[in-house]
């Protein structure tokens, strides 16, 4: 199995390439994804998200940090890109991952650096 750091980097490589199939394949069959503005996605709901519901049209994640503790990792950085409505965006983010024994994402939680409260 790849190192947890490499697994995290592979996630961002596939999502930035716009490869919805490869990105959703990184999640375990019963994987969970929590993201602000969406109910918790499980299993095929994650695939549906990457194949159409995701509001991002194109862009890239610039990672500033990846921290690893066993099968868990956190990452932070800035996403810069274009939304499907044509809006350009640049937003800080933090992600938290849990990988299973096969190197698939069992859990992912995303937070964005935007005023909410």
C-alpha positions in Angstrom: 0.0 0.0 0.0 1.2 3.5 -0.7 2.1 5.7 2.2 -0.8 7.7 3.6 0.9 10.9 2.4 0.9 9.5 -1.2 -2.7 8.4 -0.8 -3.7 12.0 0.1 -1.7 13.4 -2.8 -3.3 10.9 -5.2 -6.8 12.1 -4.1 -5.9 15.7 -5.1 -4.3 14.7 -8.4 -7.4 12.8 -9.5 -9.9 15.4 -8.4 -7.8 18.3 -10.0 -7.6 16.3 -13.3 -11.4 16.3 -13.4 -11.4 12.5 -13.4 -14.7 11.7 -11.5 -14.4 8.0 -12.0 -10.8 7.8 -10.6 -11.7 10.1 -7.7 -14.8 8.2 -6.6 -12.9 4.9 -7.0 -10.6 6.2 -4.2 -13.4 5.8 -1.7 -14.3 2.5 0.0 -17.7 1.0 -1.0 -19.3 2.3 2.2 -17.0 5.3 2.5 -18.4 8.5 4.1 -17.9 12.1 3.0 -19.0 15.1 5.1 -18.9 18.5 3.3 -20.5 21.8 4.3 -23.8 22.3 2.5 -24.5 18.6 1.8 -25.9 15.8 3.8 -23.4 13.1 4.7 -22.6 11.2 1.5 -22.2 7.4 1.7 -21.1 4.9 -0.9 -22.7 5.6 -4.3 -23.8 9.1 -3.2 -20.1 10.0 -3.3 -19.9 8.8 -6.9 -23.0 10.8 -7.8 -21.4 13.9 -6.2 -18.2 13.7 -8.3 -20.1 12.8 -11.5 -22.5 15.8 -11.4 -23.5 17.4 -8.1 -20.1 19.0 -7.4 -20.4 22.7 -8.0 -16.7 23.0 -9.2 -16.1 22.9 -12.9 -12.3 23.1 -12.8 -9.4 24.1 -10.6 -6.5 23.0 -8.5 -5.7 22.4 -4.9 -2.4 23.9 -3.6 -1.4 21.9 -0.5 0.5 23.7 2.2 0.5 20.9 4.8 -0.2 17.2 5.2 -0.1 15.7 8.7 -0.2 11.9 9.1 -1.0 9.8 12.2 -1.3 6.1 11.4 -4.2 5.6 9.0 -5.4 9.2 9.4 -4.3 12.3 7.6 -5.2 16.0 7.6 -4.4 18.4 4.9 -4.8 22.1 4.3 -4.3 24.5 1.5 -6.0 26.7 -1.1 -8.4 25.7 -3.9 -8.4 28.1 -6.9 -10.7 27.5 -9.8 -14.1 28.0 -11.5 -17.5 27.0 -10.4 -20.1 25.6 -12.8 -21.9 29.0 -12.8 -18.8 30.6 -14.1 -17.7 32.2 -10.9 -14.0 32.3 -10.2 -13.1 31.2 -6.6 -10.1 30.9 -4.3 -10.8 29.4 -0.9 -8.8 27.9 1.9 -9.7 24.4 3.0 -8.8 21.7 5.5 -9.5 18.0 4.9 -9.5 15.1 7.3 -9.1 11.5 5.9 -9.3 8.0 7.4 -8.0 5.2 5.2 -8.9 1.6 5.4 -6.5 -1.3 5.2 -6.7 -1.4 1.4 -5.7 2.3 1.1 -9.2 3.5 0.3 -10.9 6.5 1.9 -13.2 5.3 4.6 -14.0 8.8 5.8 -13.4 12.3 4.6 -14.4 15.6 6.1 -13.9 18.9 4.5 -14.0 22.4 6.0 -13.7 25.7 4.1 -12.3 29.0 5.3 -15.3 31.2 4.7 -17.3 33.3 7.1 -20.4 31.4 8.2 -21.1 32.6 11.8 
